[in-house]
Amino acid sequence: MERKDYNGVRAARCGYNYSQKEVADILGIDVRTYQYKESGRGKWNNKEIAALSNLFNFSISEINRYFYDGILPIGNE
């Protein structure tokens, strides 16, 4: 089983040139909460996962790897 790869969220945020505060504001959460979740110490809720996936154009495979430990039964994209 794969481990959640929260570095992918950070890499996407940086790649899109967003600050943690900007993404936290988009998600409607405090920047400290965002930092906690981005570091892997907190869990994203489904609404946040959907918003991040839309914001950063994550593929199904990336969503599976970043948020679900690679356990979703997905086929080819």
C-alpha positions in Angstrom: 0.0 0.0 0.0 1.3 3.5 -0.9 1.7 6.2 1.7 -0.2 9.5 1.3 2.0 11.9 -0.6 1.2 15.3 0.7 4.3 16.6 -0.9 2.3 16.5 -4.1 -0.1 19.1 -2.7 2.8 21.4 -1.8 4.5 20.9 -5.1 1.2 21.7 -7.0 0.7 24.8 -4.8 4.2 26.0 -5.5 4.0 25.1 -9.2 0.9 27.3 -9.5 2.7 30.1 -7.5 0.1 30.1 -4.7 1.0 30.9 -1.1 -0.4 28.8 1.7 -2.6 31.7 2.7 -4.0 32.1 -0.7 -5.0 28.4 -0.9 -6.3 28.5 2.7 -8.5 31.5 1.8 -9.8 29.6 -1.3 -10.7 26.6 0.9 -12.1 28.8 3.6 -9.8 27.6 6.3 -7.2 29.3 8.6 -3.7 29.3 7.2 -2.4 27.4 10.2 -5.0 24.6 9.5 -3.9 24.6 5.9 -0.2 24.2 7.0 -1.1 21.4 9.3 -2.9 19.5 6.6 -0.4 20.2 3.9 2.4 18.8 6.1 0.4 15.5 6.5 -0.4 16.0 10.1 -4.1 16.7 9.5 -6.7 15.1 7.2 -8.4 16.8 4.3 -12.1 16.6 4.2 -13.9 15.6 1.0 -14.9 19.2 0.2 -11.3 20.3 0.5 -10.0 17.4 -1.6 -12.5 18.3 -4.3 -11.5 22.0 -4.2 -7.8 21.2 -4.3 -8.3 18.7 -7.1 -10.1 21.4 -9.2 -7.7 24.1 -8.4 -4.6 22.1 -9.3 -6.2 19.8 -11.9 -5.2 16.6 -10.1 -5.8 13.4 -12.0 -7.6 10.5 -10.4 -4.2 8.8 -9.8 -2.9 11.9 -8.1 -6.0 12.2 -5.9 -5.7 8.5 -5.0 -2.0 8.9 -4.1 -2.2 12.3 -2.3 -5.3 11.7 -0.3 -6.3 8.0 -0.1 -3.0 6.1 0.4 -3.4 4.6 -3.1 -6.3 2.4 -1.9 -9.0 3.5 -4.3 -9.9 0.8 -6.8 -9.3 2.8 -9.9 -8.7 1.5 -13.4 -6.9 3.2 -16.3 -7.5 7.0 -16.6 
